[in-house]
C-alpha cells in the first residue's frame, strides 16, 4: 500500500530545475535514502513529500489520515513551550489525555470527595488504557535523555539551534508517525546518540525517508536509494554499499560510451576535412549525422571535486598544552569541563576528538585558536603555525552579514589565487573545483543552501594554505561527494589535523589517534574510531565477565556437588563418613567479613587493571613504572581470587 505518491512531479526555482517527471511511491515499511550534491533539492523533496511545499506540475497523492512527521533543518517554532511540552505537542489524543489526567489529579487532591471529578478521572483512565498513553511522559523523557537533552522544563526557544533540532527529532520519534521524514538527523548528535538513533530506527514500524551524510548510518538503515543530480533522479534497490557498487559499474560503462562517442566524432570530423572529391556520393546523409552528433550533448560524467594539498612550512612545535583546565564560563568557580590535560601535537598528527555533547570539545578548539582563554594551564603555538579553523556554525555566513556579497568576492577577500606547487589557480578556478558554477560565483551568498555555505567556508580556509586545520564537525551539511574528496585531501595534507566529528566513517578514514572526553578527563587512544569501539567492547566484556564471576562459580560448584552425589550414590554412607572426617569448618566472623570485602574489591581491582592496560597502551611517558604497577596488580588479583574461591567454597 502506498502512503505517499508523487506522479510525474516537477519542481524548479526559476531556471534552476530541482527534478522533473519524478514518480515516487512511499510504501509501508519503506526505508528510502535520498542522495545528491548540496543544492540539488533533497530537502525540498522531503518538504514536498510532507505536503509543506507544492509541486510546479504533477500530482501528490496522500490520504489525509496518514500521520506524517518532518524533521527539517528550518528554524524552530517561536512559542513559549517548555522542552517537554514541545515534544508532547505532536502526540495528539495521547497528549490531551495525559494533560487532562494531570489536571483532574490536581483538582481531586484539593477535593478528594468530589464524585463528578472522580467519575471524570475514571473515564479518562479507561481512555488512557485504550490509547496506551500511560507511558507517554516517561517515553518522552527517555528519548530526550538519549539525545542529550536534560533540562526538560526550560523554554525550548532559549536553547541553541543544535538542541532545538534534537527536540524536533524527539517530538517526531515520540509521535510514532506512519511516515517519518528526516533531514540530516545525525547533525548535532554525539556518537552514542547516533548509535542509539540508528537502533531505534531499525525497530521503527512506519515508513522512513532519510537525508544524511553519515554513510555508516545510511548503510545500516536504508533499503532503497534515490539519487538526485542536475534535475534528474535515479532509483537503486539496496543500501548505500549496493548503491556504490552499482554506481561504479554505471560510471565505468558511461566512460566507455563517452570514449566511443569521441572516437566516432573524431573520425567523422577527419572525413569532413577531406576535399569534396575524396568524399563518397552519400555525403549529404553523413554531413547531417556529423551535425547531429556535434549538436547533441555527450553522456555527462559526474563532476568530481578535486582539491590539492599545499600548505605553508611548519616547524616541530605545533600546539603544546600543559595542565590545561577549562570551565563553562572561563572562571575558576564555573562548571569544570576538563582538567589537567597535557599533550604535544606533532606536524603530522591526525587527531580525532570525541565525547558527549557539552563536554567541552568545541571549547578545546576555541582555546587552541585563542578565541577563549583557559581557566588554568598553558597553551603554546609554534611560530610557523598558520591556523585554518572551520567552526561548527560557519559563523561568518550564518550571521547574515555576507548575504549580499557575491560568492567570488567572499573568496577573493582571503586570496586572489592559490599556489599548488607546480601551478597556480585563481579563486574562480578553485570555486569551480568546489562545484560552484560561474553563475553561482557571481550570485549572492544568500541564495546558497546550508551545505553550499559550508563548502564555501571550507574553500575560503583552504585558499589561505594553512598548515594546521581545526575542524569542528566538518561533515555537517556537506554532501557525500564533497566528504569523500575532503577525506582524500586530508590524507595528503602536509600539516596537523585536529577534528571533532560524530561521523564514524569520516573518523575511520582521517584519524589515527583519538582524544576522548570521559567524565572531566581527556583520555588518549591510538587508532581510528572502529578500533576505539572494539577496545571499549573488549573492556566492557571483561568487566561483565568479572561481575558474573561469582554467580557462575557458585553454579559450577553446585553442579559438581550434584554430579558427585549421583555418581557415588551406591557408597553414600562411606562418602558421608569421609566428608565428615575431612569437612572444612564453617566461616568464622572474621572470614565472613573478609569474603564480603573481597566481593567488593575484586571488581575494583579488575577496573584498575583495565585502566593500567589502557595507560600502558597510550602512554608516551614512563612505561617501566606503569608496567611494574600492572605486574603488582596482576599478582594481587591472583591472590585475591584464590582466597575468594577458598572462602566461597566453604561458605557454600
Order of alpha helices (4+ residues) and beta strands (2+ residues): beta-beta-beta-alpha-beta-beta-alpha-alpha-alpha-alpha-alpha-beta-alpha-beta-alpha-beta-beta-alpha-alpha-beta-beta-beta-alpha-beta-beta-alpha-alpha-beta-beta-alpha-alpha-alpha-beta-alpha-beta-alpha-beta-beta-alpha-alpha-alpha-alpha-alpha
